[in-house]
Amino acid sequence: MGCLRPWARYGLLVVAHLLTLGLGAVLFQALEGPPACRLQAELRAELAAFQAEHRACLPPGALEELLGTALATQAHGVSSLGNSSKARNWDLPSALLFTASILTTTGYGHMAPLSPGGKAFCMVYAALGLPASLALVATLRHCLLPALSRPGAWVAVHWQLSPARAALRQAVALGLLVASSFVLLPALVLWGLQGDCSLLGAVYFCFSSLSTIGLGDLLPGHGRGLHPVIYHLGQLALLGYLLLGLLAMLLAVETFSELPQVRAMGKFFRPSGPVTAENQGGILGQDELALSTLPPAAPASGQAPAC
């Protein structure tokens, strides 16, 4: 396959991506179609039973109109169910969580601007805030990656490992650390605090948050049945979790992307030809961190050590 032209390689990559999309859609349809149909049938049965019981005092179409209004407001994060009216939807902790979901591109969808001014400011805020967030992440990555590479270099030196094997072990260790510290442990805490959440649902929420999927179908304390102080503290804790967890996830992904095995797969889709000075500089820049942590080689006899 190394004799394929660049356009054929890119076409192969696009076809594989489309096949992945189709396969995922078929599997989701098979898994989620029957439960959705059962839930829809139960809802229709409940609606028919309610209408039959209160037909004498309920005008035709009044219930559907009320439910439509409630669902429309619920889509913007406004609800009057239970005791949720005791707390404002746009209090400071909720607004901070909303801005964090914008800057981290998580987008839970539990809140949305209602006014034209809010929608306009949201676009301007995202247009200015997203580049600033990317610059901050790049700066933190530049500062933290050298510190994270030192344990791997120490293990490579003391265990006499090859650079490729040491990098693989370092990436696996960092991935397990991030998964346990920012997925499993927070999921256990969420499972213990939120009684109506299963362990699988808690792990699902943590993973969807750190992967910036943010479907919004699960949010801690979304029912607002908690004490207001506990609820606001949970909002602030979720804010910190998003910022720290996304940084840890990006560092883990960056470490895996720099593995020689991963870079070897990426070379298949690069145009064949001589390595330019620009690409060579990029490769040397990526390997500078790993090379700087290796011990210097012993100089040959009769040769002065290099400065």
C-alpha positions as CSV (number, residue, x, y, z in Angstrom):
1,M,0.0,0.0,0.0
2,G,3.0,2.3,0.2
3,C,2.9,2.7,-3.6
4,L,-0.5,4.5,-3.5
5,R,-0.6,8.1,-4.6
6,P,-1.4,10.7,-2.0
7,W,-4.9,11.4,-3.3
8,A,-5.7,7.7,-3.1
9,R,-4.5,7.6,0.5
10,Y,-6.7,10.5,1.4
11,G,-9.6,9.0,-0.4
12,L,-9.0,5.8,1.6
13,L,-9.1,7.7,4.8
14,V,-12.3,9.5,3.8
15,V,-14.0,6.2,2.9
16,A,-12.9,4.6,6.2
17,H,-14.3,7.6,8.1
18,L,-17.6,7.4,6.2
19,L,-17.8,3.7,6.9
20,T,-17.2,4.4,10.6
21,L,-20.0,6.9,10.6
22,G,-22.4,4.5,8.9
23,L,-21.5,1.6,11.3
24,G,-22.0,3.8,14.3
25,A,-25.4,5.0,13.0
26,V,-26.6,1.4,12.4
27,L,-25.5,0.3,15.9
28,F,-27.1,3.3,17.6
29,Q,-30.3,2.7,15.7
30,A,-30.3,-1.0,16.7
31,L,-29.5,-0.2,20.4
32,E,-31.6,2.9,20.9
33,G,-34.5,2.4,18.6
34,P,-36.5,-0.1,20.6
35,P,-36.2,1.7,24.0
36,A,-37.3,5.0,22.3
37,C,-40.3,3.3,20.8
38,R,-41.3,1.7,24.2
39,L,-40.9,5.1,25.9
40,Q,-43.0,6.8,23.3
41,A,-45.7,4.2,23.7
42,E,-45.7,4.6,27.5
43,L,-46.0,8.3,27.1
44,R,-48.9,8.0,24.8
45,A,-50.7,5.6,27.1
46,E,-50.2,8.0,30.1
47,L,-51.4,10.9,28.1
48,A,-54.5,9.0,26.9
49,A,-55.3,7.8,30.5
50,F,-55.0,11.4,31.8
51,Q,-57.2,12.8,29.1
52,A,-59.8,10.1,29.7
53,E,-59.8,10.8,33.5
54,H,-60.1,14.6,33.2
55,R,-62.0,14.9,29.9
56,A,-64.9,16.7,31.6
57,C,-62.8,19.6,32.9
58,L,-60.1,19.7,30.3
59,P,-60.7,21.5,27.0
60,P,-59.5,19.6,23.9
61,G,-55.9,20.5,23.0
62,A,-55.2,22.3,26.3
63,L,-52.9,19.7,27.7
64,E,-50.9,19.5,24.5
65,E,-50.5,23.2,24.4
66,L,-49.4,23.3,28.1
67,L,-46.9,20.5,27.5
68,G,-45.5,22.2,24.4
69,T,-44.9,25.4,26.3
70,A,-43.2,23.5,29.2
71,L,-40.9,21.6,26.8
72,A,-40.0,24.8,24.9
73,T,-39.0,26.5,28.1
74,Q,-37.2,23.4,29.4
75,A,-35.0,23.5,26.2
76,H,-33.7,26.9,27.4
77,G,-33.1,25.7,31.0
78,V,-36.2,27.2,32.5
79,S,-38.5,24.8,34.4
80,S,-41.3,25.0,36.9
81,L,-41.4,21.4,37.9
82,G,-41.0,20.5,41.6
83,N,-39.1,23.1,43.7
84,S,-36.9,24.3,40.8
85,S,-38.6,27.7,40.9
86,K,-36.9,28.5,44.3
87,A,-33.5,29.0,42.5
88,R,-32.8,31.2,39.5
89,N,-31.5,29.6,36.4
90,W,-29.0,32.4,35.7
91,D,-27.5,32.7,39.2
92,L,-23.7,33.2,39.4
93,P,-22.6,29.5,39.7
94,S,-24.9,28.5,36.9
95,A,-23.6,31.3,34.7
96,L,-20.0,30.3,35.4
97,L,-20.8,26.8,34.4
98,F,-22.4,28.0,31.2
99,T,-19.4,30.1,30.3
100,A,-17.1,27.2,31.1
101,S,-19.1,24.9,28.8
102,I,-18.7,27.5,26.0
103,L,-14.9,28.0,26.5
104,T,-14.3,24.3,26.8
105,T,-16.7,23.5,23.9
106,T,-18.5,21.0,26.1
107,G,-21.9,22.6,25.6
108,Y,-24.2,20.6,27.9
109,G,-27.3,22.2,26.5
110,H,-28.9,22.6,29.9
111,M,-29.1,26.4,29.5
112,A,-29.3,28.7,26.5
113,P,-29.5,32.5,26.0
114,L,-33.1,33.7,25.6
115,S,-32.7,37.4,24.7
116,P,-31.2,38.7,21.4
117,G,-28.6,40.5,23.4
118,G,-27.6,37.3,25.2
119,K,-27.3,35.4,21.9
120,A,-25.2,38.2,20.3
121,F,-22.9,38.4,23.4
122,C,-22.6,34.6,23.4
123,M,-21.2,34.6,19.8
124,V,-18.8,37.5,20.6
125,Y,-17.7,35.9,23.8
126,A,-17.1,32.5,22.2
127,A,-15.3,34.1,19.2
128,L,-12.9,35.9,21.6
129,G,-12.8,33.4,24.4
130,L,-12.0,30.2,22.4
131,P,-8.7,31.5,21.0
132,A,-7.7,32.7,24.4
133,S,-8.5,29.3,25.9
134,L,-6.5,27.6,23.2
135,A,-3.5,29.9,23.9
136,L,-3.8,29.1,27.6
137,V,-3.9,25.4,27.0
138,A,-0.9,25.6,24.7
139,T,1.1,27.5,27.3
140,L,0.2,25.0,30.1
141,R,1.0,22.1,27.8
142,H,4.4,23.6,27.1
143,C,5.1,24.0,30.8
144,L,3.7,20.6,32.0
145,L,5.0,18.2,29.3
146,P,8.7,18.5,30.4
147,A,7.7,17.7,34.0
148,L,5.7,14.7,32.8
149,S,8.5,13.4,30.7
150,R,11.1,13.2,33.5
151,P,9.7,10.1,35.2
152,G,9.7,8.3,31.8
153,A,13.3,9.3,31.1
154,W,14.3,8.1,34.6
155,V,12.6,4.7,34.0
156,A,14.3,4.4,30.6
157,V,17.7,5.1,32.1
158,H,17.5,2.8,35.1
159,W,15.6,0.0,33.4
160,Q,17.7,0.2,30.2
161,L,14.6,0.6,28.0
162,S,14.6,1.7,24.4
163,P,13.1,5.2,23.8
164,A,10.1,3.7,22.0
165,R,9.2,1.3,24.7
166,A,9.8,3.9,27.4
167,A,7.5,6.4,25.6
168,L,4.8,3.7,25.3
169,R,5.0,2.9,29.0
170,Q,4.9,6.6,29.9
171,A,1.8,7.1,27.7
172,V,0.0,4.1,29.2
173,A,0.8,5.2,32.8
174,L,-0.4,8.7,32.1
175,G,-3.6,7.5,30.4
176,L,-4.3,5.2,33.4
177,L,-3.6,8.1,35.8
178,V,-6.0,10.4,34.0
179,A,-8.7,7.7,33.6
180,S,-8.6,6.9,37.3
181,S,-8.3,10.5,38.6
182,F,-10.7,12.3,36.3
183,V,-13.1,9.5,35.2
184,L,-13.4,6.7,37.7
185,L,-12.9,8.6,41.0
186,P,-15.3,11.5,40.1
187,A,-17.8,8.9,38.8
188,L,-17.7,7.1,42.2
189,V,-18.2,10.4,44.0
190,L,-21.1,11.4,41.7
191,W,-22.7,7.9,42.1
192,G,-22.5,8.2,45.9
193,L,-23.9,11.8,46.0
194,Q,-26.6,11.5,43.4
195,G,-29.0,8.8,44.3
196,D,-30.8,8.6,41.0
197,C,-27.6,8.1,39.0
198,S,-26.2,4.7,38.2
199,L,-22.4,4.0,38.2
200,L,-22.5,3.5,34.4
201,G,-24.4,6.8,34.0
202,A,-21.8,8.6,36.2
203,V,-18.9,7.2,34.2
204,Y,-20.8,8.1,31.0
205,F,-21.2,11.7,32.3
206,C,-17.5,12.1,33.2
207,F,-16.3,10.7,29.9
208,S,-18.8,12.8,27.8
209,S,-17.6,15.9,29.7
210,L,-13.9,15.4,29.3
211,S,-14.3,14.4,25.6
212,T,-16.3,17.7,25.1
213,I,-19.3,15.7,23.8
214,G,-21.6,17.2,26.5
215,L,-24.9,15.7,25.3
216,G,-26.6,17.3,28.3
217,D,-28.9,14.3,29.1
218,L,-27.2,14.0,32.5
219,L,-26.1,16.9,34.8
220,P,-25.3,16.7,38.5
221,G,-28.1,18.2,40.6
222,H,-30.2,19.0,37.5
223,G,-33.4,18.2,39.3
224,R,-32.4,20.9,41.9
225,G,-33.8,18.8,44.7
226,L,-30.6,19.6,46.7
227,H,-30.0,22.3,49.3
228,P,-29.2,25.6,47.5
229,V,-25.7,25.8,49.1
230,I,-24.8,22.2,48.1
231,Y,-26.2,22.7,44.6
232,H,-24.0,25.9,44.1
233,L,-21.0,24.2,45.5
234,G,-21.6,21.3,43.1
235,Q,-21.7,23.8,40.2
236,L,-18.4,25.3,41.2
237,A,-16.9,21.9,41.7
238,L,-18.0,20.9,38.2
239,L,-16.5,24.1,36.9
240,G,-13.1,23.2,38.3
241,Y,-13.5,19.6,37.2
242,L,-14.0,20.7,33.6
243,L,-11.0,23.0,33.5
244,L,-8.5,20.6,35.2
245,G,-9.9,17.4,33.6
246,L,-9.8,18.8,30.0
247,L,-6.2,19.9,30.6
248,A,-5.3,16.4,31.8
249,M,-7.1,14.8,28.9
250,L,-5.3,17.0,26.4
251,L,-1.9,16.2,27.9
252,A,-2.7,12.5,27.7
253,V,-3.8,12.7,24.1
254,E,-0.7,14.7,23.2
255,T,1.5,12.1,24.8
256,F,-0.2,9.3,22.9
257,S,0.0,11.3,19.6
258,E,3.8,11.6,19.9
259,L,4.3,7.8,20.2
260,P,6.6,6.5,17.5
261,Q,3.9,3.9,16.7
262,V,1.2,6.5,16.2
263,R,3.5,8.8,14.1
264,A,4.4,5.8,11.9
265,M,0.8,5.3,11.1
266,G,0.5,9.0,10.3
267,K,3.4,8.9,7.9
268,F,1.3,6.6,5.6
269,F,-1.0,9.6,4.7
270,R,1.8,12.1,4.2
271,P,3.0,12.9,0.7
272,S,5.9,10.8,-0.4
273,G,9.1,12.7,-1.1
274,P,12.1,14.2,0.5
275,V,11.7,15.7,3.9
276,T,11.8,19.5,3.7
277,A,13.7,21.8,6.1
278,E,10.4,22.9,7.6
279,N,9.2,19.4,8.3
280,Q,12.6,18.4,9.5
281,G,12.6,21.3,11.9
282,G,9.1,20.2,13.2
283,I,10.3,16.7,13.7
284,L,13.4,17.9,15.6
285,G,11.2,20.2,17.7
286,Q,9.0,17.3,18.7
287,D,11.9,15.0,19.6
288,E,13.8,17.7,21.4
289,L,12.0,17.0,24.7
290,A,12.8,13.2,24.6
291,L,16.4,13.7,23.4
292,S,17.1,16.2,26.1
293,T,16.2,13.8,28.9
294,L,18.5,10.9,27.7
295,P,21.9,10.6,29.3
296,P,24.8,11.7,27.1
297,A,26.7,9.0,25.3
298,A,30.2,8.2,26.4
299,P,32.8,9.8,24.0
300,A,34.9,7.5,21.9
301,S,38.6,7.0,22.8
302,G,40.7,9.9,21.6
303,Q,37.7,12.1,20.9
304,A,36.9,15.1,22.9
305,P,33.4,15.3,24.2
306,A,31.1,17.6,22.4
307,C,30.1,20.9,24.1
